[in-house]
Amino acid sequence: MSQSLLIITTDRRFAQTLQQHMEATYPGLQVLLANNLMMAYNQAEAGQPTFAFVEDGFTKLPEFEMMLALFSALDIRWVSVMDNQGSTPARNSSPLLDVGAGIFELTKSDNPRDFARYFDMMVKAPRRDQASPLQKQTAGGTAGPGSDKIILIGSSTGGVEALRSVLVGFPLNCPPTLIVQHTGKNFGRGLVSLLDRICPAKVLTADDNMTLSPGHVYVAAGQPRHMGMTPRKPYRTRFKEGPPISGHMPSVDALFMSAVPIAKSVVATILTGMGQDGAQGLLELRKAGAKTFAQDEKSSVVYGMPRVAWEMGAAQQQVSLARMAGTLIQACKT
């Protein structure tokens, strides 16, 4: 089985030195180079490297959450590379890096042989069983006979991995689901591709005037407009220009508020995230008859948005991430 390596760095000399050493040490190894996260994401998605060396500065960027989720989805091992021994690793300040891979560091001043030894150790470690390519066609149950519910989800920091956890538990014919995820403007399409890879239902990039259909998940992420929905059947997406709401574009509050007229047909939740976007909208939905939930503190990467929603009485129940998919689907049956 051929192997490939991804090196993410802005330091051209370091990249070239490491590339030459790795190619000499492992004949046939394909080395992919990227000097920004968008390039790195595309390289990783297309090339599916065995391992990645990541300049630590990149792990401090909000967009690195997308890289983490892709690494997890494709079982790509990785390690951060510090500028020097005195540098403070990003994992000391980022809750996203508190768990999982990347907890050890190398530095650019380390001998290339150290990188080769680390690479050799990690690629030989037991790998996770890969999902069957038939999973998308066979996974999931039903949302219940005659369900006419709409599921709304809002998420921010830590939300990419949270959405993966939730959507993998959705049935093939899940209720129409609308998601607003705070992410960098260039990563929306990558997020949709990532979620569609693991979700039994069809995950789409949301656009204006799309008819909401069972078995479909509509994602607004990194778009310069707010997503909402029309108040009459057949329900459709509705995008509007305007300033940020609750500090975000698109905004979870904008989505939730648009659904208040049909609140009794809505099941809504706020997942992990920083700030308070979505809390007021969730409260208005609950007041109007929607079933509302928030992710609990223990399973949240950042207990910000869910905390505000819970403390202001917007969420009827706090739910762990592991139970969220089942809770939402069950709520659509009653």
Residue, then its C-alpha position, 0 to 999 in steps of 0.5 A: m500500500s503506497q503512503s503519502l505525507l502532507i507537510i503544512t508550513t509557510d517555511r519553504r526551506f524547512a519544507q524542502t529539507l524535510q521533503q528531501h529527507m522523507e523521500a530519501t528515507y521512504p522510497g516511493l513516498q509521495v510528499l504533499l506540500a501546502n502553505n495555507l489551510m485551504m490548500a492543505y484541506n484540498q490536498a488532504e481530501a484529494g490525496q488522503p495522506t497517511f500522516a501530516f506534519v503541521e506548523d503549529g501556527f496553523t493550529k491556532l486558526p479557527e479554520f483548523e477545526m475543519m482540518l481536524a474533522l477531515f483528519s478524523a474522518l480519514d484517519i490521518r495521523w498528525v503532529s504539530v511542529m513548533d518553531n523552536q523549543g521555547s515556543t508555547p504550543a497552541r494546544n495550551s490555549s485551544p480547547l479543540l486541541d485538548v484531545g486526540a492527535g497532535i498532543f506531542e510536538l516536534t520543532k523545526s530545529d529537530n533533526p529530520r531523522d526525528f521526523a522520520r522516526y515519528f512518522d514511522m512510529m505513527v503509521k505503524a500504529p493500529r488504524r481505525d476500521q474504515a466505514s463500509p462504502l455502502q454505509k450511506q445506502t444502508a445506515g439509519g432507520t426511520a423518522g417515524p410515519g408521517s413526520d412533518k417536522i423540521i430540524l434546525i441546528g446551530s453550532s460554532t467552535g467545536g461544531v464541525e466534529a459535533l455535527r459529524s457525531v449528530l448526522v452519522g446517527f440520522p436516518l436515511n429519510c430524516p426530516p428536512t434539516l437546516i444547519v448554520q455552522h460558524t466557519g471560515k468563508n472558504f470552508g463551507r463546501g469542504l464542510v458539506s463534502l465532509l458531512d455528506r461523506i458520513c451522513p446517511a441522508k444527503v447533505l447539501t450546500a444551502d442556497d436560496n429557494m430550495t424546497l425542503s425535502p425529507g432525507h436532505v440536510y441543508v448547510a449554511a456555512g461561510q456564506p455572506r448571507h443569512m439563511g432562513m425558511t419560508p413560513r408556508k408549505p412547501y417550506r423553502t430556504r430563504f437567504k437574505e442580505g444584511p449585517p451580521i446578527s449576534g456577531h455572525m453571518p450567517s447567524v443561527d438566530a436568523l435561522f431560528m427566528s425565521a421558523v417561529p411562525i411554524a414553531k410547532s413543527v420545529v425541533a431545534t438545538i444549539l450545539t457547542g460554540m462560543g458566544q450566544d448566537g442562537a439563544q434568543g431565537l431558540l427562546e422565541l421558538r420554545k415560546a411558540g411551541a417548538k421542541t428545543f434542546a442544547q448540548d450539555e457542558k460535559s460534551s461541549v468543546v466550548y460551553g458558550m452558546p448552549r450555556v446561554a440558551w440553557e440559562m435563559g430558558a430557551a432549551q427544554q433539555q440539555v443533551s449529551l452529544a452522544r444522545m443528540a441524534g436520537t433525541l432529535i429524531q425521537a422528538c420528531k415522532t411525537 
